[in-house]
Amino acid sequence: MKLPKVDNILVRYLSPDQEQKLLDHLPEKFQPVVRFAVHTGCRQGELLRLEWADFNQDLGVLTVRETKAGGYTAGAFEFRISRHSG
């Protein structure tokens, strides 16, 4: 008899207090990207591969290509795009 496969995926979230403590310990210039990562669940490599074309502000959708699972995912998020230079 074959046993069913167990889903061993562990999903972890920061509490609002934990998130604020993390942000409080970061230089201000890093806070937006860390906040983005916390709220989207993007990994470092996924963040680094993002391009402006991945953000559809009209639909409120972010497409993450080349995920750890080998595919892509799209998610609806509320976000404001601001292109800062420097």
N, C-alpha and C positions, 0 to 999 in steps of 0.2 A: 504494500500500500504506500502510495506516494503522499507525503505531507504537503499541505498547501504552503506556498511561499509566503514568508512573513515580510510585511512591509516594515523595514527598519529605518525609514527616513525620519530623522530627527529635525523638527522645525523649532527654531528658537527665535524669540523676539526680545528686544530690549523693552523694558518698561519705560514710560515717559521720564521717570526720575533717572534711570540708568542712561538714557539717551542724553539728557541734559548734562549729567556728570561727565560723560564722554566729551561732549561738545565744549564744556567749560575748560577741559584740559588741552584743547587743541588751539593752535594759532587761528585767528579769525579767518585767514585766507583758505584754510582747509575745511572749515565748517560746512560750507554748502555741498561739497562733494561727499563728505561723510554723511551728512543728513540725507542726501540723495541715495547713497548706498544703503543706509539703514531702512529707508522707506520703500525701496524697490527690491531689496534682496540681491542686488547685482554684486557679483564678485569683482575683484580687482581687474582681471583680464577682460571681463565683460564691459566694465566702465571704460577701460582704456581703448577698447575697439569701437565705442560709440561715435557716430558721426552725426552732423546736423540733420542729415536726411532720415535718421532713425526717429526723430521727434516730429510727430504730426500734431502741431498745436491746434489746428482746426478741429480735429477729432479727439484730442487729448489722449493720444496713444503713443507709447514708446515701444519700438521694436528692438529687441536684443538679439543680435545675430551670434552665431557660434557660441552657444551656451555650453556649460560643462557637460550636459547630457548629449551634446553633439548636434543639436537642432537649433531652433530659434523659438522665441516666445514673444508675444505681444501683450501688453497690458495697458489698461486705461488708467491714467493718472491725471490729477490736477497739477499742472505745473506752469510756470512762467519761464519763457526763454529769454535770457539776457546774455548777449554776446559781449563779454568784457575782454578787452585786450590787456595783455601784460600779465 
